[in-house]
Amino acid sequence: MEALAELFRNKGIKRIVIFSLMVLFLYSVRSIINLILLTFIFAFLMDRIVEFTARRIAINRRVLVLILYTLIVGLLTFGLVRYLPIIAGEISELVKRITSFYTQPHDNVIINYIESILSNNQIAAYLENGVSFLLKYFTGISKTSIQVLIALILSLFFLLEKPRLQQFTRKFKTSKIAPFYYEIEFFGRKFTRTFGKVIEAQFIIAIVNCVLTVISLVILGFPQIFGLAIMIFFLGLIPVAGVMISLIPLTLIAYTIGGLMKVVYVLIAITIIHAIEAYVLNPKLMSSKTNLPVFFTFIVLIFSQHFFGVWGLILGIPVFVFLLDVLEVTNKQSVNQ
């Protein structure tokens, strides 16, 4: 018994045990993990926006939080009422267009070769699963809307009472569970600094990529722009692989509306946008510790998608970066940034 007590006095062992308990707790509440993730993402991103705005405008913090949330909820409501039927219709048209491309025979040797590659590597199946995911979420919009609404409300109350919450949680430092508190605080700081920062960067990159790609597609005369914009934004949340996956439906649609020359124009446009992301956005938004080799990025995405589905594609890299930071597999200079 004394040896066991001595073992748990070891900081490393104690940290591993507490981390394991946290993982076990998250696994036990996996039925509401969507709500937990959405609440964290909304709270983190909105807190960043509030801090950014508060530094530039002299206004009461609570008033600013209420104004920003009112603005965002208003825009979301307007967007759902005005554009949801259009987006749902356009996504259905995209599915029909891609399906008709696969069902029709093609005389072009290159196109037939590409089709065989897609079939052999099951990329078409991944695309079908992704489109099914979008259709499922748009057809089950009531459930998704409720989860988003609850997450927004929880994040609103968190930001309104953030100073009070910080003051309340400090009381645990002198409580009987102080050892647990210090370890949870350690993991919380690491999680916010790595996972939160990477999610923030992914959202900014996805928005910029979406805007630039949509402008390019409008110039090239693509149909169903709203549906394509939604697809490009969600795929843009997937690091590295998102751009490559989005190329498949874009090139298929380009071929059906304008032949090989339109495909070449799309490839040129996406290459330029990807170069902007790789050489301008990533160095600005991502610290050096999140600059993973492409091989590691794909391995993490494959395993995270296998175990956690679509959420794994979006959150796999941030979680992996968080684990690297916990294990101190990082550049010491980037940690202090």
C-alpha positions as CSV (number, residue, x, y, z in Angstrom):
1,M,0.0,0.0,0.0
2,E,2.9,2.3,0.9
3,A,4.5,1.5,-2.4
4,L,1.3,2.4,-4.3
5,A,1.0,5.7,-2.5
6,E,4.7,6.4,-3.3
7,L,4.0,5.6,-6.9
8,F,1.1,8.1,-7.1
9,R,3.3,10.8,-5.6
10,N,5.3,10.7,-8.8
11,K,4.1,13.6,-10.9
12,G,4.4,11.8,-14.2
13,I,2.3,8.8,-13.0
14,K,-0.3,11.1,-11.4
15,R,-0.6,13.1,-14.6
16,I,-1.1,9.9,-16.7
17,V,-3.8,8.6,-14.3
18,I,-5.7,11.9,-14.3
19,F,-5.4,12.2,-18.1
20,S,-6.8,8.7,-18.4
21,L,-9.7,9.5,-16.1
22,M,-10.5,12.6,-18.2
23,V,-10.5,10.4,-21.4
24,L,-12.7,7.9,-19.7
25,F,-15.1,10.6,-18.7
26,L,-15.3,11.9,-22.2
27,Y,-15.9,8.4,-23.5
28,S,-18.7,7.9,-21.0
29,V,-20.5,11.1,-22.3
30,R,-19.8,10.3,-26.0
31,S,-23.6,10.6,-26.7
32,I,-23.4,14.3,-26.2
33,I,-19.8,14.8,-27.5
34,N,-21.2,16.9,-30.5
35,L,-22.7,19.4,-28.0
36,I,-19.5,19.5,-26.0
37,L,-17.3,20.1,-29.1
38,L,-19.7,22.7,-30.5
39,T,-19.8,24.5,-27.2
40,F,-16.0,24.6,-26.8
41,I,-15.5,25.8,-30.4
42,F,-18.2,28.5,-30.2
43,A,-16.9,29.7,-26.8
44,F,-13.3,29.8,-27.9
45,L,-13.9,31.5,-31.2
46,M,-16.3,34.0,-29.8
47,D,-14.0,34.7,-26.9
48,R,-11.2,35.5,-29.4
49,I,-13.6,37.8,-31.3
50,V,-14.7,39.6,-28.1
51,E,-11.1,40.1,-27.0
52,F,-10.1,41.4,-30.4
53,T,-13.0,43.8,-30.5
54,A,-12.6,44.9,-26.9
55,R,-9.0,46.0,-27.6
56,R,-10.2,48.4,-30.3
57,I,-13.6,49.6,-29.0
58,A,-14.1,51.0,-25.5
59,I,-17.3,49.2,-24.5
60,N,-18.5,47.1,-21.5
61,R,-17.5,43.4,-22.0
62,R,-20.9,42.0,-21.3
63,V,-22.7,44.4,-23.6
64,L,-20.2,43.6,-26.3
65,V,-20.8,39.8,-25.9
66,L,-24.6,40.3,-26.1
67,I,-24.2,42.5,-29.3
68,L,-22.0,40.0,-31.0
69,Y,-24.2,37.0,-30.2
70,T,-27.3,38.9,-31.3
71,L,-25.6,39.7,-34.5
72,I,-24.5,36.2,-35.2
73,V,-27.8,34.6,-34.2
74,G,-29.6,37.1,-36.4
75,L,-27.3,36.3,-39.4
76,L,-27.7,32.6,-38.8
77,T,-31.5,32.9,-38.7
78,F,-31.6,35.0,-41.8
79,G,-29.3,32.6,-43.6
80,L,-31.4,29.5,-42.7
81,V,-34.7,31.1,-43.6
82,R,-33.5,32.7,-46.8
83,Y,-30.9,30.3,-48.2
84,L,-31.4,26.9,-46.7
85,P,-34.0,25.7,-49.3
86,I,-31.7,27.0,-52.1
87,I,-28.6,25.2,-50.6
88,A,-30.5,22.0,-50.0
89,G,-31.8,22.1,-53.7
90,E,-28.3,22.9,-55.0
91,I,-26.7,20.0,-53.0
92,S,-29.3,17.6,-54.5
93,E,-28.4,18.9,-58.0
94,L,-24.7,18.4,-57.3
95,V,-25.4,14.8,-56.3
96,K,-27.4,14.2,-59.5
97,R,-24.7,15.8,-61.6
98,I,-21.9,13.7,-60.1
99,T,-24.0,10.5,-60.3
100,S,-24.9,11.2,-64.0
101,F,-21.2,11.6,-64.7
102,Y,-20.4,8.2,-63.3
103,T,-23.3,6.4,-65.0
104,Q,-22.6,7.9,-68.5
105,P,-20.0,6.2,-70.7
106,H,-17.0,8.4,-71.8
107,D,-14.8,8.2,-74.9
108,N,-11.9,10.1,-73.4
109,V,-9.1,7.7,-72.4
110,I,-7.8,10.1,-69.6
111,I,-11.3,10.4,-68.0
112,N,-11.8,6.6,-68.1
113,Y,-8.3,6.2,-66.5
114,I,-9.1,8.7,-63.7
115,E,-12.5,6.9,-63.1
116,S,-10.7,3.6,-62.7
117,I,-8.2,5.2,-60.2
118,L,-11.1,6.6,-58.2
119,S,-12.9,3.3,-58.1
120,N,-9.8,1.2,-57.2
121,N,-8.9,3.6,-54.4
122,Q,-12.5,3.9,-53.1
123,I,-12.3,7.6,-53.3
124,A,-15.8,7.6,-54.9
125,A,-17.0,5.8,-51.8
126,Y,-15.5,8.5,-49.5
127,L,-17.1,11.2,-51.6
128,E,-20.5,9.4,-51.4
129,N,-20.1,9.1,-47.6
130,G,-19.3,12.8,-47.4
131,V,-22.3,13.9,-49.5
132,S,-24.5,11.5,-47.5
133,F,-23.2,13.2,-44.4
134,L,-24.2,16.7,-45.8
135,L,-27.6,15.4,-46.9
136,K,-28.2,13.7,-43.5
137,Y,-27.4,17.0,-41.7
138,F,-29.5,19.1,-44.0
139,T,-32.5,16.7,-43.9
140,G,-32.1,16.3,-40.1
141,I,-31.7,20.1,-39.7
142,S,-34.0,20.3,-36.7
143,K,-31.7,18.1,-34.5
144,T,-28.6,19.9,-35.7
145,S,-30.2,23.3,-35.1
146,I,-31.2,22.3,-31.6
147,Q,-27.6,21.2,-30.8
148,V,-26.2,24.4,-32.4
149,L,-28.7,26.6,-30.4
150,I,-27.9,24.9,-27.1
151,A,-24.1,25.2,-27.8
152,L,-24.6,28.9,-28.6
153,I,-26.6,29.5,-25.3
154,L,-24.0,27.6,-23.2
155,S,-21.1,29.5,-24.8
156,L,-23.0,32.8,-24.3
157,F,-23.4,32.2,-20.6
158,F,-19.8,31.1,-20.3
159,L,-18.6,34.3,-21.9
160,L,-21.0,36.5,-19.9
161,E,-19.7,35.0,-16.6
162,K,-16.1,34.2,-17.6
163,P,-14.5,36.4,-14.9
164,R,-16.8,35.0,-12.2
165,L,-16.2,31.4,-13.4
166,Q,-12.4,32.0,-13.2
167,Q,-12.8,33.4,-9.7
168,F,-14.9,30.4,-8.7
169,T,-12.6,27.7,-10.1
170,R,-9.6,29.3,-8.3
171,K,-11.2,28.1,-5.0
172,F,-10.4,24.5,-5.9
173,K,-6.7,25.4,-5.5
174,T,-7.1,25.2,-1.7
175,S,-9.7,22.3,-1.7
176,K,-9.1,18.6,-1.0
177,I,-9.0,17.9,-4.7
178,A,-6.3,20.5,-5.3
179,P,-3.9,17.9,-7.0
180,F,-6.7,17.1,-9.5
181,Y,-7.3,20.8,-10.1
182,Y,-3.7,21.6,-10.9
183,E,-3.5,18.7,-13.4
184,I,-6.8,19.6,-15.0
185,E,-5.6,23.2,-15.2
186,F,-2.4,22.1,-16.8
187,F,-4.2,20.0,-19.5
188,G,-6.8,22.8,-19.9
189,R,-4.1,25.4,-20.7
190,K,-2.4,23.0,-23.1
191,F,-5.7,22.2,-24.8
192,T,-6.6,25.8,-25.3
193,R,-3.2,26.9,-26.5
194,T,-2.9,24.1,-29.1
195,F,-6.3,22.6,-30.0
196,G,-8.0,26.0,-29.8
197,K,-5.4,27.8,-31.8
198,V,-5.4,25.2,-34.5
199,I,-9.2,25.1,-34.7
200,E,-9.2,29.0,-35.0
201,A,-6.6,28.8,-37.8
202,Q,-8.5,26.1,-39.6
203,F,-11.7,28.2,-39.5
204,I,-9.9,31.3,-40.9
205,I,-8.2,29.3,-43.6
206,A,-11.4,27.5,-44.5
207,I,-13.3,30.9,-44.8
208,V,-10.5,32.5,-47.0
209,N,-10.2,29.4,-49.2
210,C,-14.0,29.3,-49.6
211,V,-14.3,32.9,-50.6
212,L,-11.4,32.7,-53.1
213,T,-12.6,29.4,-54.6
214,V,-16.2,30.7,-54.9
215,I,-15.0,33.8,-56.7
216,S,-13.0,31.6,-59.1
217,L,-16.0,29.4,-59.7
218,V,-18.2,32.3,-60.4
219,I,-15.7,33.6,-63.0
220,L,-15.6,30.2,-64.6
221,G,-19.4,30.0,-64.8
222,F,-20.0,27.1,-62.4
223,P,-23.7,26.3,-61.4
224,Q,-25.0,25.6,-57.9
225,I,-22.6,28.1,-56.3
226,F,-24.3,28.0,-52.8
227,G,-24.1,24.3,-52.6
228,L,-20.4,24.3,-53.7
229,A,-19.6,27.0,-51.2
230,I,-20.9,24.9,-48.3
231,M,-19.0,21.8,-49.6
232,I,-15.8,23.8,-50.0
233,F,-16.0,25.4,-46.6
234,F,-16.5,22.1,-44.7
235,L,-13.8,20.4,-46.7
236,G,-11.6,23.4,-46.0
237,L,-11.7,22.5,-42.3
238,I,-9.8,19.3,-43.1
239,P,-6.1,20.2,-43.2
240,V,-4.2,19.5,-46.5
241,A,-6.6,16.7,-47.6
242,G,-9.6,19.0,-47.8
243,V,-8.2,20.8,-50.9
244,M,-7.4,17.5,-52.6
245,I,-10.8,16.0,-51.9
246,S,-12.6,19.1,-53.1
247,L,-10.8,18.9,-56.4
248,I,-12.6,15.6,-57.3
249,P,-16.2,17.0,-57.5
250,L,-15.0,20.3,-58.9
251,T,-13.1,18.7,-61.8
252,L,-16.0,16.3,-62.5
253,I,-18.4,19.3,-62.7
254,A,-15.9,21.3,-64.7
255,Y,-15.7,18.4,-67.3
256,T,-19.5,18.1,-67.6
257,I,-20.0,21.9,-68.2
258,G,-16.9,22.8,-70.3
259,G,-14.7,19.8,-71.1
260,L,-11.0,19.4,-70.5
261,M,-10.1,23.1,-70.8
262,K,-12.5,23.9,-68.0
263,V,-10.8,21.2,-65.9
264,V,-7.4,22.8,-66.6
265,Y,-8.7,26.3,-65.5
266,V,-10.1,24.8,-62.2
267,L,-6.8,23.0,-61.5
268,I,-4.9,26.3,-62.1
269,A,-7.3,28.3,-59.8
270,I,-7.1,25.7,-57.0
271,T,-3.3,25.5,-57.3
272,I,-3.0,29.3,-56.9
273,I,-5.4,29.2,-53.9
274,H,-3.5,26.3,-52.3
275,A,-0.2,28.2,-52.8
276,I,-1.8,31.2,-51.0
277,E,-2.8,28.9,-48.1
278,A,0.6,27.1,-47.9
279,Y,2.9,30.1,-48.2
280,V,0.8,33.0,-46.8
281,L,-2.0,31.8,-44.4
282,N,-0.3,28.8,-42.8
283,P,2.9,30.6,-41.8
284,K,0.9,33.5,-40.4
285,L,-1.8,31.5,-38.5
286,M,0.0,28.3,-37.6
287,S,2.9,28.3,-35.2
288,S,5.9,26.1,-36.1
289,K,4.8,23.4,-33.6
290,T,1.7,22.7,-35.7
291,N,3.7,22.4,-39.0
292,L,3.4,18.6,-39.3
293,P,4.9,16.6,-42.2
294,V,2.3,15.8,-44.9
295,F,2.8,12.1,-44.3
296,F,1.9,12.4,-40.6
297,T,-1.0,14.6,-41.5
298,F,-2.5,11.9,-43.7
299,I,-1.8,9.1,-41.3
300,V,-3.6,11.1,-38.5
301,L,-6.5,11.9,-40.8
302,I,-6.9,8.3,-41.9
303,F,-7.0,6.9,-38.3
304,S,-9.1,9.7,-36.9
305,Q,-11.7,9.3,-39.7
306,H,-11.8,5.6,-39.1
307,F,-12.4,5.9,-35.4
308,F,-14.4,9.1,-35.2
309,G,-15.9,9.7,-38.6
310,V,-16.3,13.2,-40.0
311,W,-15.5,14.8,-36.6
312,G,-12.2,12.9,-36.8
313,L,-11.3,14.6,-40.1
314,I,-11.8,18.1,-38.6
315,L,-10.5,17.5,-35.1
316,G,-7.8,14.8,-35.7
317,I,-4.9,17.2,-36.3
318,P,-5.8,19.6,-33.4
319,V,-6.0,16.7,-31.0
320,F,-2.8,15.2,-32.3
321,V,-1.0,18.6,-31.9
322,F,-2.4,18.8,-28.4
323,L,-1.0,15.4,-27.5
324,L,2.4,16.4,-29.0
325,D,2.4,19.5,-26.8
326,V,1.5,17.4,-23.7
327,L,4.4,15.0,-24.5
328,E,6.6,18.1,-25.2
329,V,7.3,16.9,-28.7
330,T,7.7,20.5,-29.9
331,N,10.0,23.3,-30.6
332,K,10.7,25.1,-27.3
333,Q,10.7,28.5,-29.0
334,S,7.1,27.9,-30.3
335,V,5.9,26.9,-26.9
336,N,6.7,30.4,-25.5
337,Q,5.0,32.2,-28.4
